[in-house]
Amino acid sequence: MSLSTNGTRIVPLSVANKLSQPFADAVGEILEGKREIAIQNYAHILGQPAYDPLVQRTARECFRQFGRYVTEIMHVQGWGSLNVLDRLEVEGAEHFDAAEAHGRGIVFVSGHFGATEIAAAMAVLRGYRITSVTERIRPDWLMEYMIESRRRMGIELLPTGGSGVTLLRTLRRGGMAAFVVDANIDRPGAVPVTLFDRQTTFPDGPARLARLAGAPLVFGSAVRLPQGKYRAFVYPPLIPDRTADATEDAQRITQQIATIYESLIRHYPDQWYAFREMWPRPSS
């Protein structure tokens, strides 16, 4: 199975990644507010003050990793299935099999982290029909490119609001409804979770949709390895308890998602796109 026959690679991915680094460094300097948010987030998860060299270095590398993410958007569309499989190793592929056995579709969750295009390609190569919810990305040209590139892969992108009926239909057809969980954390529908020993909020929409559809929820993501390789992680399905209180069940599952995500960030902190304020600022 080929991801696309329309993608064009102007330069090899390794060269594109090198070219993206000075651009990413410049963006990190220009977007001072985003850089400061990343520094504060990393100071918390690394347990060091904001001025610590490790915190500063990790925040800088975060922008560089995001630059690689942009180059991957432009490259993965031109890869065939053999190209992807040659670069990718998957840990936990059997968890997809366990989720599929329920016959209710799959609610797939990930975060603003790592090689998102590779994680999407992994699901496409398994034959899933995917409908994904995404927040608006700036600049507009990047958002438009993502919509079109995902469409060529067979992934439909929907806005965060008003997409529930479409997502439910996707699951009832045996498809996959995909979400990122560290988005819109300050909007209605977010529930309290503990992340790195501090309380924040994650949206409970994925958990509530899984409960409504009777579908399992699977967390997965992919990380970059040296020499242009990738590793994908697929975690055991989270199963809604439809006999429990709906609000409590959604909160339980959402906390499980946060715990899984935290473990992934601990191992690959610089591949977390930490550009959002994740925790309330301490009162002075």
URHU-V91721 format. One record per residue. N is the residue number from 1. RES is the residue in one small letter. SS is DSSP state (H for helix, E for strand, - for the rest). NEAR is the number of other C-alpha atoms within 12 Angstrom. D_FIRST is the distance of its C-alpha to the first C-alpha in Angstrom with 1 decimal. Layout:
((N	RES	SS	NEAR	D_FIRST) (N	RES	SS	NEAR	D_FIRST))
This chain:
((1	m	-	21	0.0) (2	s	-	25	3.8) (3	l	-	34	6.7) (4	s	-	28	9.0) (5	t	-	18	10.7) (6	n	-	20	14.0) (7	g	-	24	14.7) (8	t	-	20	17.6) (9	r	-	20	18.9) (10	i	-	13	22.7) (11	v	-	17	23.5) (12	p	-	19	21.8) (13	l	H	28	21.1) (14	s	H	20	24.0) (15	v	H	18	26.3) (16	a	H	26	25.3) (17	n	H	28	26.1) (18	k	H	20	29.5) (19	l	H	19	30.2) (20	s	H	26	29.4) (21	q	H	26	32.1) (22	p	H	20	35.2) (23	f	H	23	33.8) (24	a	H	29	33.1) (25	d	H	26	36.6) (26	a	H	17	38.1) (27	v	H	22	36.4) (28	g	H	30	37.7) (29	e	H	18	41.2) (30	i	H	14	41.1) (31	l	-	17	39.7) (32	e	H	18	42.7) (33	g	H	17	42.4) (34	k	H	23	38.8) (35	r	H	34	39.8) (36	e	H	26	42.7) (37	i	H	29	40.7) (38	a	H	37	38.2) (39	i	H	40	41.3) (40	q	H	32	42.9) (41	n	H	37	39.7) (42	y	H	42	39.4) (43	a	H	28	43.1) (44	h	H	30	42.8) (45	i	H	32	39.9) (46	l	H	29	41.3) (47	g	-	18	44.8) (48	q	-	18	46.3) (49	p	-	17	48.2) (50	a	-	24	46.5) (51	y	-	19	48.2) (52	d	-	18	47.0) (53	p	H	16	45.2) (54	l	H	22	42.3) (55	v	H	30	41.8) (56	q	H	27	42.1) (57	r	H	24	39.7) (58	t	H	32	37.1) (59	a	H	40	37.4) (60	r	H	39	37.0) (61	e	H	32	33.9) (62	c	H	38	32.4) (63	f	H	41	32.6) (64	r	H	34	31.0) (65	q	H	38	28.1) (66	f	H	36	27.7) (67	g	H	32	27.7) (68	r	H	39	24.8) (69	y	H	36	23.0) (70	v	H	32	23.7) (71	t	H	37	22.4) (72	e	H	39	19.1) (73	i	H	37	18.7) (74	m	H	31	19.1) (75	h	H	35	16.8) (76	v	H	42	13.7) (77	q	-	35	12.7) (78	g	-	30	12.5) (79	w	-	31	10.5) (80	g	-	25	7.2) (81	s	H	26	5.6) (82	l	H	17	8.4) (83	n	H	24	10.8) (84	v	H	34	10.5) (85	l	H	26	10.9) (86	d	H	17	13.7) (87	r	H	27	15.5) (88	l	E	31	15.2) (89	e	E	24	17.3) (90	v	E	27	17.5) (91	e	E	20	20.8) (92	g	-	22	21.1) (93	a	-	27	17.7) (94	e	H	18	20.0) (95	h	H	25	21.3) (96	f	H	34	18.3) (97	d	H	20	18.9) (98	a	H	24	22.5) (99	a	H	32	21.9) (100	e	H	28	19.7) (101	a	-	16	22.6) (102	h	-	25	24.8) (103	g	-	20	22.9) (104	r	-	29	23.9) (105	g	-	39	20.8) (106	i	E	49	20.8) (107	v	E	51	22.8) (108	f	E	46	21.1) (109	v	E	50	23.5) (110	s	E	43	23.6) (111	g	-	37	26.0) (112	h	-	37	26.7) (113	f	E	40	25.8) (114	g	-	41	23.7) (115	a	-	41	20.3) (116	t	H	40	19.3) (117	e	H	40	16.3) (118	i	H	44	14.9) (119	a	H	40	15.8) (120	a	H	43	14.0) (121	a	H	44	10.8) (122	m	H	41	11.3) (123	a	H	43	11.9) (124	v	H	33	9.0) (125	l	H	27	6.6) (126	r	-	24	9.2) (127	g	-	22	8.6) (128	y	-	31	11.9) (129	r	-	33	13.6) (130	i	E	40	15.6) (131	t	E	41	19.0) (132	s	E	40	20.6) (133	v	E	35	24.3) (134	t	-	30	25.4) (135	e	-	24	28.8) (136	r	-	20	29.7) (137	i	-	18	29.0) (138	r	-	11	31.4) (139	p	-	11	31.6) (140	d	H	12	30.5) (141	w	H	14	28.4) (142	l	H	19	26.2) (143	m	H	21	25.8) (144	e	H	17	25.0) (145	y	H	22	22.4) (146	m	H	35	20.8) (147	i	H	27	20.8) (148	e	H	22	19.2) (149	s	H	32	16.6) (150	r	H	36	15.7) (151	r	H	25	15.8) (152	r	H	25	13.1) (153	m	H	38	10.9) (154	g	-	29	12.0) (155	i	E	34	14.9) (156	e	E	30	18.4) (157	l	E	32	21.2) (158	l	E	27	24.6) (159	p	-	22	28.0) (160	t	-	28	29.7) (161	g	-	19	32.3) (162	g	-	12	32.2) (163	s	-	24	28.6) (164	g	H	26	29.5) (165	v	H	17	29.3) (166	t	H	26	25.8) (167	l	H	40	24.6) (168	l	H	33	26.4) (169	r	H	23	24.8) (170	t	H	30	21.3) (171	l	H	37	22.4) (172	r	H	25	24.0) (173	r	-	21	20.9) (174	g	-	28	19.3) (175	g	-	35	17.5) (176	m	E	45	18.0) (177	a	E	48	20.9) (178	a	E	48	20.9) (179	f	E	44	24.0) (180	v	E	35	25.6) (181	v	-	46	28.9) (182	d	-	39	31.1) (183	a	-	35	31.4) (184	n	-	30	34.3) (185	i	-	26	36.3) (186	d	-	20	39.5) (187	r	-	18	38.9) (188	p	-	16	39.9) (189	g	-	24	37.8) (190	a	E	26	37.7) (191	v	E	33	39.2) (192	p	E	30	40.9) (193	v	E	32	39.1) (194	t	E	24	40.2) (195	l	E	30	38.2) (196	f	-	26	39.7) (197	d	-	15	43.0) (198	r	E	20	43.5) (199	q	E	20	42.9) (200	t	E	29	40.5) (201	t	E	30	38.5) (202	f	E	40	34.9) (203	p	E	34	33.8) (204	d	-	39	33.8) (205	g	H	43	31.6) (206	p	H	51	28.6) (207	a	H	46	30.9) (208	r	H	35	32.7) (209	l	H	42	29.6) (210	a	H	43	28.4) (211	r	H	36	31.9) (212	l	H	30	32.0) (213	a	H	34	28.8) (214	g	-	28	29.5) (215	a	-	39	26.1) (216	p	E	42	25.6) (217	l	E	47	25.2) (218	v	E	44	23.0) (219	f	E	45	23.6) (220	g	E	44	21.0) (221	s	E	46	20.9) (222	a	E	40	19.9) (223	v	E	40	22.5) (224	r	E	34	22.8) (225	l	-	18	24.0) (226	p	H	11	25.8) (227	q	H	13	24.2) (228	g	H	25	21.2) (229	k	-	22	19.8) (230	y	E	30	19.1) (231	r	E	31	19.9) (232	a	E	35	18.7) (233	f	E	35	21.3) (234	v	E	34	20.8) (235	y	-	33	24.2) (236	p	-	25	25.6) (237	p	-	34	25.6) (238	l	E	36	28.7) (239	i	-	35	30.1) (240	p	-	33	32.5) (241	d	-	25	36.0) (242	r	-	21	36.8) (243	t	-	13	40.3) (244	a	-	15	41.1) (245	d	-	14	42.3) (246	a	H	21	39.5) (247	t	H	23	40.5) (248	e	H	21	41.1) (249	d	H	28	37.8) (250	a	H	35	35.9) (251	q	H	31	37.9) (252	r	H	28	37.2) (253	i	H	39	33.5) (254	t	H	44	33.6) (255	q	H	31	35.7) (256	q	H	32	33.3) (257	i	H	42	30.6) (258	a	H	36	33.1) (259	t	H	25	33.9) (260	i	H	32	30.4) (261	y	H	38	29.9) (262	e	H	28	33.2) (263	s	H	21	32.3) (264	l	H	32	29.2) (265	i	H	31	31.3) (266	r	H	21	34.0) (267	h	H	18	31.7) (268	y	-	28	30.1) (269	p	H	36	32.7) (270	d	H	36	32.0) (271	q	H	36	28.4) (272	w	E	42	29.8) (273	y	-	38	30.3) (274	a	-	39	33.9) (275	f	-	31	35.0) (276	r	-	25	36.3) (277	e	-	26	39.6) (278	m	-	35	38.5) (279	w	-	31	42.0) (280	p	-	20	45.3) (281	r	-	14	47.5) (282	p	-	9	50.6) (283	s	-	5	53.7) (284	s	-	4	56.3))
